[in-house]
Amino acid sequence: MELYPKIEYASLSEIKVFQEEKLRELLNYLKENSKFYQNVFYQNNIDISKIENLEDLQGIPTTSKDDLQKNNLDFFCVPIEKIVDYSTTSGTLGDPVTFGLSDADLERLAYNEAISFACAGIKKGDLVQMMTTIDKRFMAGLAYFIGLRKMGASVIRMGPGIPELQWDSILRYQPKWLITVPSFLLKMIEYAENHGIDYKNSSIYGAVCIGESLRNQDFSNSELSKKIAEKWNIKLFSTYASTEMSTAFAECEFQKGGHHHPELIITEILDENEQPVKKGETGELVITTLDVEAIPLLRFKTGDLVRAHYEPCECGRTTMRLGPVVGRKKHMIKYRGTTVYPPAMNDILNGFDGISVYQIVIQTNEIGTDEILVKISTEQQDDEFYKEVKDRFRAKLRVSPRIEIVPLEVLMREVFDPKSRKPVNFVDLR
């Protein structure tokens, strides 16, 4: 297969023409096969033959996570016997939604991951240690495995957690790459230092990271990324994806945002009124999937607030790049007149060497306003440390959360819940 698709190096006008042809194919497919979108077209008196270009998408209503939850089966475009794999969303913004994949969808998923990993620098013949779950109806773990297999890389399926076993596998098989949640790399480093493992001279060249951002909005390294780099000089690459998209945005060697795959997905970035934002402004990512057979989505609102970058990349790709997720719309916190998103708070807490693990809890107080509680495990339990944490929040975000010290073993169980696919660093009780 072609790991560096020509369409990603084409002119913007060529990409637009290509996507508009794909869009027309999708609309005809939805009209013939999707009960949900048949109703959308009928109820809104939409003549799909008049939707000829990307700008015409504005005439179609957006699809929300609520629509998926309330009408899950109406989105299926193939008979149940054609579904070869069932996945569910992680439920970050509500109850999980069931996604079925046909054989063709699995091929598309493998293609997506193969070109995304190639974008980050993984090559045919490389050995990759997967430190993510492949079970529990988790689409991403399966996607990583079939994508690596499709591109000709070799895989060690380790799964998440257990630093001792991760290091045993690294020392035994000498993988070049890791796929992991980046904060877990700090646990790996800590374990190596405590057990005399020469991790700085291991076989690991780089890590493709999921679930947590490695960059600030200007593409400088986040506090988490800096913390890892100070200890372990390996290459770190950020990715962004979701079950609904079945598509990833992965960094290339220049690490200036996740590259768009125009053959797989149409993107829009919209403001609160569902109008396109001006270039360089932040808005909600809205996606339309291409060449998905079982559950294609048209103008689906992801809930993620992002900023796009359109200038050509030094790698030669001309495609749009997405910056780090600013936050999720439903996770927005209004604290005494200030708007805050969890990633900004994560960055502050990751900047403290003395904090072993943390969890941010948002709840509504008796007068109906948001309150921020930060649970931390630390050996520095003096007043000066409390003050330093609060001062840094005030200086960077103009908020002053309540700080609660929690024993390490207690907070570790809450944050690294075995039922969760990702660390539970944010809890919304509102």
Summary of the structure (lengths in Angstrom):
residues: 430
radius of gyration: 22.0
end to end distance: 47.6
largest distance: 68.4
contacts: 1350
relative contact order: 0.11
helix: 37%
strand: 24%
